[in-house]
């Protein structure tokens, strides 16, 4: 009987010790979690962090338009480009309207760090810029791109550019002629509602077909040219040379 009582007392002591140890471990764990949470900033604190040189805040386009001086705009543009913001292409397009021509040129220079399609969106805007220096740089930057990308840029200029811009585009297109560029001219010729623009493109379409060889009829209008091309397209290679013998 005495032995059973001793065993009971001993078991009670062991259980009590285990309970006390478990309580201690729990308190220690809670304390560690509290300390860990205290070291981690809350989302509100993260959002409130001040802007640094390497992490400009806000939308690049809005920030650019709100800047008061060209120096401030140039600095913002540089920092956002380093950051790699998703809105950088739109920011560069917005910069092409800046009163400071140097900033417009800088926007074009930054476009080299974009993807080819993103860069072409910038070039579509710069191709119809009212500053000749901006357009000249545009033609140089566009030239190495694939013909499909160049067609996007040239088509924009043919659709919206001034007569001077159109002449520049025709000159650039003639340096590396191709079927994709030719068909871009036909599409714009049919889409435009401006008779003078359509007539000028039609003259260029007619002129492009002469070096390719074969008998080319004089086109009476855009629809006649487009209809003739739809029938004869199979007879021309990608360089606009006639291949039907």
C-alpha positions in Angstrom: 0.0 0.0 0.0 2.8 2.4 0.9 4.6 1.5 -2.3 1.5 2.3 -4.4 1.2 5.7 -2.6 4.8 6.5 -3.3 4.3 5.6 -7.0 1.3 7.8 -7.2 3.2 10.7 -5.6 6.1 10.2 -7.9 3.8 10.1 -11.0 2.1 13.3 -9.9 5.4 15.0 -9.5 6.5 14.0 -13.0 3.2 15.1 -14.6 3.4 18.5 -12.8 7.0 18.9 -14.0 6.0 18.2 -17.6 3.1 20.6 -17.4 5.4 23.3 -16.0 7.9 22.6 -18.8 5.2 22.8 -21.5 4.0 26.1 -20.1 7.5 27.5 -20.2 8.1 26.4 -23.8 4.8 28.0 -24.8 5.7 31.3 -23.1 9.2 31.3 -24.7 7.6 30.6 -28.2 5.1 33.4 -27.8 7.9 35.8 -26.8 10.0 34.8 -29.8 7.0 35.3 -32.2 6.3 38.7 -30.6 9.9 39.7 -31.1 9.9 38.4 -34.7 6.7 40.4 -35.4 8.2 43.4 -33.9 11.2 43.3 -36.3 9.0 42.9 -39.4 7.6 46.1 -40.7 3.8 46.2 -41.4 2.5 46.7 -45.0 1.5 50.2 -44.0 5.0 51.0 -42.9 6.4 49.6 -46.1 4.0 51.7 -48.2 5.0 54.8 -46.2 8.8 54.4 -46.8 10.3 57.6 -48.3 11.4 57.7 -51.9 15.1 56.9 -52.5 17.4 57.5 -55.4 17.0 53.9 -56.5 13.3 53.5 -55.9 11.1 56.4 -57.3 7.5 56.1 -56.2 4.2 56.5 -58.2 3.3 56.3 -61.8 6.2 57.3 -64.2 3.9 59.2 -66.6 2.2 61.2 -63.8 5.5 62.0 -62.1 7.0 63.2 -65.4 4.1 65.5 -66.1 4.1 66.9 -62.6 7.8 67.7 -62.6 8.4 71.5 -62.8 11.8 71.6 -64.6 13.5 69.7 -67.4 16.3 68.8 -65.0 13.8 67.2 -62.6 12.1 65.4 -65.5 15.4 64.1 -66.8 16.3 62.8 -63.3 12.9 61.1 -62.9 13.2 59.5 -66.3 16.6 58.1 -65.6 15.6 56.7 -62.2 12.5 55.0 -63.5 14.4 53.5 -66.4 16.9 52.0 -63.9 14.0 50.6 -61.9 12.5 48.9 -64.9 9.0 50.1 -64.3 6.2 48.5 -66.5 5.0 52.0 -67.4 8.4 53.1 -68.8 7.3 52.9 -72.5 4.4 55.2 -71.8 6.7 57.6 -69.9 9.0 57.8 -72.9 6.1 58.5 -75.2 5.0 61.3 -72.9 8.6 62.7 -72.9 8.4 63.1 -76.6 6.1 66.1 -76.1 8.5 67.8 -73.7 9.3 71.4 -74.4 13.0 70.5 -74.0 14.1 68.8 -77.3 17.1 67.3 -75.5 14.7 65.4 -73.2 12.9 64.1 -76.3 16.1 62.8 -77.7 17.0 61.3 -74.4 13.7 59.4 -74.4 14.6 57.9 -77.7 18.0 56.9 -76.4 16.4 55.1 -73.4 14.1 53.2 -75.8 17.1 51.0 -76.7 16.7 49.3 -73.4 13.1 48.3 -74.1 11.9 45.1 -75.8 11.6 45.5 -79.6 7.8 45.8 -79.6 7.9 48.3 -76.7 10.5 50.3 -78.5 8.4 50.4 -81.6 5.5 51.9 -79.7 7.9 54.8 -78.8 9.1 55.0 -82.4 5.5 55.2 -83.7 5.1 58.4 -81.6 8.6 59.8 -82.4 8.1 59.2 -86.2 5.5 62.0 -86.3 7.3 64.3 -83.9 7.4 68.0 -85.0 11.2 68.1 -84.3 13.4 66.9 -87.2 16.2 65.8 -84.9 13.8 63.5 -83.1 12.6 62.0 -86.4 16.1 61.6 -87.8 17.1 59.6 -84.7 13.9 57.6 -85.0 14.8 56.5 -88.6 18.3 55.4 -87.4 16.9 53.4 -84.5 14.2 51.7 -86.5 16.4 50.7 -89.5 18.0 47.6 -87.8 14.6 46.2 -86.7 12.8 43.4 -88.6 10.7 44.5 -91.5 7.4 43.7 -89.6 8.4 46.1 -86.8 9.5 48.8 -89.3 6.2 48.5 -91.0 4.4 49.4 -87.8 6.4 52.5 -87.4 6.3 53.6 -91.1 2.5 53.0 -91.3 1.9 55.3 -88.3 3.9 58.0 -90.0 2.0 57.5 -93.3 -1.3 57.7 -91.5 -0.7 60.7 -89.3 2.5 62.4 -90.5 2.8 65.8 -92.3 3.8 65.9 -96.0 7.4 66.3 -95.0 7.2 63.3 -92.7 5.7 61.2 -95.5 8.6 62.1 -97.8 11.1 61.1 -95.1 9.2 57.8 -94.6 9.2 57.0 -98.3 13.0 57.7 -98.4 13.6 55.4 -95.5 11.4 52.6 -96.8 13.2 52.7 -100.2 16.5 51.9 -98.5 15.4 48.4 -97.6 12.3 47.7 -99.7 10.2 44.6 -99.0 6.8 43.2 -99.5 5.7 43.8 -95.9 6.5 47.5 -96.3 4.7 47.6 -99.7 1.6 46.1 -98.3 1.7 48.5 -95.3 1.5 51.4 -97.9 -1.5 49.8 -99.6 -3.3 49.3 -96.3 -2.8 53.0 -95.4 -3.7 54.1 -98.8 -7.1 52.3 -98.5 -7.7 53.4 -94.9 -7.0 57.1 -95.1 -9.9 59.5 -95.6 -7.6 62.3 -96.9 -7.5 62.4 -100.7 -4.1 64.1 -100.9 -2.5 61.5 -98.5 -4.1 58.7 -100.5 -2.9 60.1 -103.8 0.7 60.5 -102.6 0.8 56.9 -101.3 -0.6 55.7 -104.6 2.2 57.4 -106.6 4.7 55.6 -104.3 3.0 52.3 -104.8 3.2 52.7 -108.5 6.9 53.7 -108.4 7.8 50.7 -106.2 6.5 48.2 -108.8 8.6 49.5 -111.7 12.1 48.1 -110.7 10.6 44.7 -110.1 10.0 44.2 -113.8 7.0 43.2 -115.9 4.2 45.4 -117.3 2.6 47.6 -114.7 -0.7 49.3 -115.6 -1.3 52.9 -114.5 -3.6 52.7 -111.5 -6.7 54.9 -111.6 -7.1 54.9 -107.8 -6.3 53.1 -104.6 -8.9 50.4 -105.1 -7.6 49.6 -108.6 -4.1 49.3 -107.2 -5.2 47.0 -104.3 -7.2 44.8 -106.6 -4.3 44.4 -109.0 -1.9 43.6 -106.2 -4.2 40.9 -104.7 -4.0 39.1 -108.1 -0.3 39.6 -108.7 1.1 39.2 -105.2 2.1 35.6 -105.8 4.4 36.7 -108.6 6.6 38.8 -106.4 9.3 37.8 -103.9 9.9 39.4 -100.5 12.2 42.0 -102.1 9.4 43.1 -104.5 11.1 41.5 -107.6 8.9 39.7 -110.1 9.5 35.9 -110.1 6.9 34.6 -112.6 9.4 34.8 -115.5 
